Amino acid sequence: MTCFHQQTATQVSVCSILANVFLSAIKLFAGFFAQSTAMISDAVHSLSDVFSTVVVIIGVKMAAQAPDKDHPYGHERLECVAAILLAGLLCVTGLAIGYAGVQKIMHADEQPLMIPGALALAAAIISILLKEGMYWYTRTAAKRLSSSALMADAWHHRSDALSSIGSFIGILGARAGFLILDPLAGIVISVVIIKVSVDIFLDAVSKMTDRSSDDSMIQAIHEVIAKQENVLGVDQIKTRMFGDRIYVDVEISANGESSLNETHEIAERVHDAIEEEFPQVKHCMVHVNPECLEKS
């Protein structure tokens, strides 16, 4: 992981923390004073975002550590560990919010549902706009850096925007006389959050189990190899994900009558071309198979 990667990820994460602290304060204030269960649930979600972003920062910094004796291949998979922790946090948050909503509905006879104030509607609108903006900002950085932890955090922002939309609908419906819609919105929010947590978890686990790159990536690598001088054929391409980076093992054919130095130069050209063309490739190993050419 480059210094630029780490600095950019940290910058995005700090912006996320500041935005979430600001939103959490607004939502908690609006939720309590406007007596809105949906908005209080939304505020809890935003507070969980603060902790999740701290986890992202820690994960990115740990993944940026140089290879050492115990980890000669580097520490990139620690970003996936951070993403799994985020997924767990999201799931717990979603379950807690859903439980609170169910309790409100079940005990409506003992504790009558309240009509939420207009302040909660204003807070929901602010949250939707800000969190959707943070989603696109973080997502763009995650794509540029190929960071699963940042992408998990981006989806955390999107889930918060979706939960705020649910809050808005629930609060608006409750103010129109359908009081059950306010706690019901909290339950819907919990389902959305849990769904996002499962998706993040599955993606992170996939990247930690030596899954191959997609077909388009392998085809692109094949095309780059085939263009290299004196490469007679591409016999095999194997890839495996290492966190957000990729290891590539290729077998090519070259003239079997070439000298060792000439064959080495061919392998070096293929190696350098792949690592230059695809920044996400952490390392490329090239094996050369001899091919006898018929003499005219």
N, C-alpha and C positions, 0 to 999 in steps of 0.2 A: 504494500500500500504506500503510495507516494505521500510526500508532505502536503501537496496540494489537496489530495483526497481527504486527508485528516483535517486540514484547516477548513475546507469547504463544509465537511460534515459537521464540524464543531460549530461553525457560524450558523448553519441552518438550525442546528439543535438549540443554540442559545436563543435564536429568534422564536423558536417554538415554545421554549420555556416562558419567555416574556409574554407572548401572546396568550398562553394558557393561564398564567397567573392573573393577567388582566381580566380575561373572560371569567375565570372562576370567581373572582371577587364580585363582578357584575351579576353573574347568575345566582350566586348565593344570596346576595342582597335582594335581588328581584324575587327569588323563590320564596324567601321567608316573609318579606313584606307584602308580596302579592298573594301569599298563601297558595303556591302552586307546587304540587308534588312533582309534576313533569319537569319544571325548571330546576328544582332541587336535585332531581336525578341527573339532569343535564350537567349541573354544576359538579356533581361527584365524578361524572365522566371526564370533565375537563381537568379536575384535580388529578385524576389518574394519568392524564396525559403528561403532566409535569414530571411525575415519577418515571413514566415510560421513556421520556426524552432523556432523562439522566441515565437510564439504562443504555440508551443508544449511544450517548457520548462515551460511556465506559467501554461499551463493546467495540466501538470504532477505534478508540485509543489502544485497547488490548490487541485488536487485530492488526494494528500498525506496527507492532513490535517486530524487530528484525529476527530472522531465524536464529535459533540457538542450539546447543547440544541436544536438548530434550525435544526440540521441535525444529528439526532441520528443514522442514518444508514450509515453515512460517506459521502464522497464527490466524490466517484469514477466517477459519471456521468459527472463531469466537464471535464474529458478527452474526452468524446463524444462531449461536447460543443466546445472544442478546435478543434476536428476533423471537426465539422460543419463549424467553422470559416475558417479552412484551405480550405474546399471545396468551400466556397464562394470566397476566395481569388483566388483560382485556376480558378474558372469560370470567374471572372472579368478579370484575366490575359489573359485567352484564348480568350475572346471576344475582348479585346484590340488588341491583336496580329493579330487576324483575320481581324479586321477592318482596321488595318494599311496595311495589305497585299492587301485587296480589293481596298483600296484607291490608292495604287501604280499602280495596274493594270488598274484601271479606268482612271487614269490621266497620263497614259504612253505617250500620245501625247504631253502633256504640259511639263512633266518632263521625258525625255527619260530614259529608264532603263539602268543601268550601268553594265558592266562586272565585277563581283567581283574578287578580287585578290586572289592569292594562300594562303595568310596568313589566310584567312577565312576558307579554307579547313583544314589547320593545327589545327586551334582552334576547329573546329568541331570534329576532331579525338580525341584531348585531352579531350574534354568534354564527348564524348561517353564513353571512357574508365574509366574516373574518376567517372562519374555519375552512371554508371552501377555497379562499385565497391561499391559506397556509398549505392546504392539500396540494394545489398545483405548484406552489413554490418548492415544497419538499419533494414532490414527485419528480419534478424536473431535475433537481440535484441528484436524486437517487438513480435516475436513468443515466445521467452523465457519469456518475461514479460507479455504476453497477453495484449499488449497496443494498443488500436485503434488509439491513437494520433500518436504514433511512426510508426504504419503501414501506416497511412495516409501520414506521412512524407517520408516513404520509397517509396510509389507510386509517391510521388512528385519527388523524385530522378529518378525513372524509366521514368516518363513522360518527364523529362528533357533530359534523355538519348535518348528517342524516338524522341524528338524534334530536338536533335542534329543530329540524323541520317537523319531526314527530311532536316535539314539545309545542311548537306553534299551533299545529292542527288541534292537538288536545286541549290547549288553553283556549283557543278560539271557540272550539265546540263547547267547552265547559261554560264559557261566558255567554254562549247562546242558549244555555239551559240544560245541556247534556253533561251534567257534572261528572259522570263516570268516565268521560273521555280524557280527563286530566290524568288520573292514575293509569288508565288504559294506555295512554301514550307512553308512560314510563315502561310498561311491559313490552310494547312494540320496540322501543329503544333497546331494551335488553336483548331481544332476539337479534336485532341488527348487529349489536356489538359482539355477541357470541358467534355469529356467522363469520364476521371479519376475523375474529381470533382463531377460528378453525382454519381459515384460508391461510393466514400468516404462518400458523404452526406447520401445516402440511408443506408449504413452500420451503420453509427453513429445513425441515427434516429431509426433504428431497435433495437439497443442496449439500447435506452432510453425509449422504449415502452413496457417493461416487456415481451419481446419475450422469448419463451422457448428455452432451449438448443436443439441441434440437437439430433436425435434418437440414434446415437452411444454413446453420452455422457450419455443419460438416461439409455441405456442398460448397460453401464459400471457401473453406480451407482447401478442398480438393482443387478448385479452380486456380487458387494461388500457387499451389504446388506444381500443377500441370504446366504453368507458364514458365517455370524456372528452366534455365538452360541445362541441357544434357540429362534432364529427367525423362526417362523413357516410358514410365508408367507409375501410377499410384496404386500400390498393392493393397494397402490397408490404412485406415484412419480410425483411431480410437481416442475418445475424449472422456474426461471425467471432471465433474464440478468439484472444486475445492473451496467451499464457501461461495464467494461471488467471483472467484477466479477459475480458470480452466487449465487443466493439464492436457497436452496433446501428444500422442504417440503415433508416428506414421512410419509406414514402410514404403519405400520407393524402389524402382528398378533403374539401374544405370549400366552402362557398358561394362561387362565383366572383364574386359581386357584393359581397362583404364588402370593407371597406377593408384597406389593408396592415397597419395597426395591429391590427385585429381578427384577421386571419389570423396575424399574428405571435404574438398572445396564445394562439391555439389551438395553434400549434406548440410554444410554451413550456410549455403545460399538459401536452402529450403527453410532451415531453422530460423535464420534472420528475417526472411520474408514473412513467415507466419507471425512471429512476435512483433514485427513492425506493423503489419496489416491489422492485427487484432490485439489491441491493448489489454483486453481482458484475459489473454493467454498468459499464464504465469510462467510456464516453461514448455518447451517443445523438444521431444526426443525423436531423432531421425535414424532409422535403420535402413541401410542400403542393401538391396538384393542384386546379385550379379545377373546380367542378361547377356547372353552371347549373341553377337551380331554376325550374320552370315557375310563372309567375304565375297566380294564380287569377282 
